[in-house]
């Protein structure tokens, strides 16, 4: 089964779709077969570069004989595409955020359970070699239960016409950037119990900066995300026996420092290849071959807890998207 080829389709042909296709070349026994985009010309150029055929419609893409679909469109369309693909019997790897709110996510997860197909939010950090090496090292030489997670990223040079600023496409810092930090908090601290948020909305109606202080099952997270201040950050994990710094850019992790209370310092360096998206894709293919319906590294519960944090933060800022 390890050499069974997984046939992929992609909906969307933007920047993240290109990164996925580039990474797919680094994944054994996986190939791109079909692509669909609302605009025919970019889709044709995409397949000329990466292979596969252009489908005339989304329905044709679903019926093209692929095993799995990667959803690389704007997040306002994720839920509908994912539900349709699952109902068509495909496995679905959906770019983050999986949906724009928890109600949509529950609908998608119900479709996955009904179809008995694999669904995973494409949250890349936990699949990087550094992140896995850090988990393995702390299992062998622990610092104790992490009690505080601090992380953030704010990017002030995003073009004004970027989808991150689009209210129509459910943009904003929380869903485009903050969802990464929410993953880190949930992964180390467990489910959120209380989320306190300060921030602001910009001229287009989406959030341009947010700062979250959250109480979790096992501790506290301090997170920030923004589109009008500039500060790419590292991440800090604090525990009774020491602390970990994942150096910037922590969401593409390659270096970490562990400082123990006894004075020891451990440096972890794990370079990555293929742009990084190849690791989550390889994991997803392995799950398909094993007949699994949920990832142990990016389980459905993580996605639910992350989007619950985002929902709470948006509610505090008074941000509601069309149809909510």
N, C-alpha and C positions, 0 to 999 in steps of 0.2 A: 504493500500500500504506500510505502514511503516514496515511490517513484511515480505514483499516479498523478498525471498532469491535471492541474486545476485550471480550468478555462475561465477567464475573467472578461467582464464587460465593465465599461465606465459610462456613467451619465455625467455630463459636464466635461468641458475641455479647457478650463482655466488653469491658473498657476499651480494649484494643489493637485489637479489631475495630472499635470505634466510631471510633478515630483513623484506621484505614485507610479506613473508609467516608467520613469527613469529607475525607480527603486525595484520595480518588478523584474528588471533585467538581472538583478542580484539574487532573485529568489529561485531556488532550484524547482524544477518541475512545475512551473507556472507560466502562463502565457496570456497575452492580451488578444482577444478574438473579435470584440465588437465594441463600438462607441456610438453614443448618440448625444447630440447637443441641439438646442433649439435653433442654433445658427449652423447652416450646412458648411460654409466655407472654413471656419475654424476646425470643424470636425474632420474635414477632408485633409487639412494641413496636419492635424494631429496624427491621423492614421498613416500619413506618408512618413512621418518621423518615427512613430513608435510601433506601427503595424496594426493589424486588425482591420475590420471592415466598418464602413459608416452605415449605420442603420437609418432608415427613413423616418422612424418614429420610435417613441419609447416602447410601445407595444411590440414592435419588431425586435428591439433590443432584448426584451424579456423572453422572446420566443426564439432567440438566435442560437440556442444550444449551449449557452454558457452555464457554468456551475455557480459562479459568485458575481455579485455586482458591487462595485465601489461607487458610492455616491459622493460626488465632488461638486455639487451645486451650492447655491446660496442656502443658508440654513432654513429659510422660510419654507423651502420645498422638501426638506429632508423627510419629514414624516410621511408625506403622501407617496414619495418615490419608494421609501423603505417598505411601507405597508403593501404597495402593489407588487413589489419584487418578492416579498415573502409569500404573498398569496399565490404568486406564479411558481412557487417552489424553489426559489433561489436563496442561497445564503447571502447575507448582506453585511458588508463592512461600510459603515457610514461615517463620513467625516464629522469631526466635532464642530459644534455641539450636535448630539444625535438628533435633538429636536429643540424647539424654542421654549418649551415648557413641559412640566411634568405630566399634564393631561395627555399631550401628544405622545410622550414617551411611553406611557402606560398602554396607549392604543397600539403602538408599534410592537411592544413586548408581548402583548396579547396575540398579535398576528404571528409573531415568531413561535410562540407556544402552540398555537393552533396548527401552523404549517409544519411544526417540528423541524425548523431550520435554524441555522446558526445566525445570530445577530450580535454584532459587536460595534461599539463606538470606537472610532479610530483615534484613540488617545495614545500618542506615540511614546512618551517618556518611559513607561514601565518595561518596554521591550528593548531598550538600548542596552548594549553590553555593560555600560557603567552602572546603570540602575540595578541590573541583575547582579552585578558583582558586589554592589553595596549591600543589597539584601542578603546575599550569601555570606559576606564578611561579617555582618552584624549578627547573623544566626550563629556563627562560630565564635565570635568575640563581641558579645553584646554590650550596649551602653544602657540597656533597660528600656522601658516603655517610653517612646517619644511623647512628650507632653506639650510641646509647642512647635508649630510650623510657621515659619515666616517666609513669604515669597511674594514676588511681584514683577510686573513688567509694564512699562508705559512707553508708547512710541508716538512721538510728536510730529514725525515727518511723513505720515501717511497722506497720500494725495487726497484732495478734497472730494474727488469723484469715486473714491474707493468704496466698495460695498460695506465696509465697516461703518461708514457714516449714513448708510441707507436705512431709513425707517421702514420702507416698503419691504426690504429683504431681512428685516429683524437683525440689524447690525448692532453696533455698540461695543464698548470695551468689555463688558461682563461676559457676553457670549462669544466674542471673537478672541479675547485674550485671557480674561479672568477664569474661564473654564479650565485652563491648564492649572492655575493655582488651586482651584477648587478640587481638582483631582488629587494634587499633592496632599492637601489637608485631609481629604477623605481616606486616602490610601494609608496614611500613617496614624490618623486620629479617630477614624470611624465616622459614624453618621453625625450630621450636624443636629444640634439640639436647639440652638438659638443663634440667629444671625443679626448682627447690628451693622448698619451700613450708612456711610456718609458719602456724598458724591454730588455730581452735577450732570445736567443734560445740556447738550449743545444745540446749535442752531437748527439742525435737522430733526431734533426730537429724540435722538438716541443718547445714551450715557457716554460722556467723554472722560469721566474719571470716577472711580469708586474705590473706597477703602472699606474693607470688611474686617470686623472682629467677630469671631464665631466660637461658640462653645460646642465641643464635640464630645463623644462618648469618652475619649481618653485624653482630652486636653483642649488647648486653645489654638486657633489659627489667626494670624495677622496677615492679610492679603491686600494687594492693591493692583489695579489695572487702569490703563488710561490711553487716550488718544490725543491729549493736548499738553502733556508733559512728557519729557524724555528721560527714561531711566530703565535700561535693561538690567535685570538683576540676577543675583544668585539666590540660593535657597538655604535656609537654616533649619535644622532639625535638632531640637534640644531634648535631652533625657537626663536622668539622674547620674548616669555614669559617664557622660560626655556629650559632645555635640558634633554634628556633621554639617559641613558647608559644601554644597554642590555648586561649583563655580559657574558663572554665567557663560553661555546662556543655559540655565539649568534645565530648560525644557528640551534641549538637545544635549544631554549630559555626556561629558567626556572626562571630567576631572572632579574628584571629591577629596576632601580632607576630613579625617576623623580625629578628633582630639579627646583623649580619655582623661578622666579626673586624676588618674595616677601619673600623668605627665606624658604618656605615650602619644605619638603622632603617627598616623597611618595615612599615606597618600595612595589614592587609587587613580590610575590613568587607563582609560579604556577608549581608544579612538573608535570611531564608527565609520562605516563605508556606505556607499549607495544613497547618501542623503538622509538616511535614518528611517524613512517610511518602510523600507524593505523588511525591517525586523518585525513590525506588527503584521505585515502581510504574510511573512513566512509562518508566524505563529498561527494566523488565521487559517492558512492552508493546512497546517498540521492538525488543527482542530477538525477541519472538514474530513480529512482522511481518517481521523480517529472516531468519527461519528458523534462528536460533541456538539452541544447546542448552546454552550456558554463558555466564555473564557475564564479560567481561574485567576488570571492576572488583571483582566479588565471585566469583572463580572457585571451583570445587569444592575446589581445593588449599588455599585459605584456610580453608574450613570444616573440612577434615580436620585441618589444623595447629592450628586453634583448639581443636577438641574434643580433640585429643591433649594439649594443654596442660591442659585441664580434667580429663581422665582422670588425668593424672600428679599434678595437685594434689589431687584427691579421694583418690587412692590414698595419698598422703603423710599425709592427715588420717584415713585409715581409713573413708572414707565410701563405702558401696556401696548402691545402690538395689535394690529388689525385682527379682528376675530377672537380676541381673548376676552 
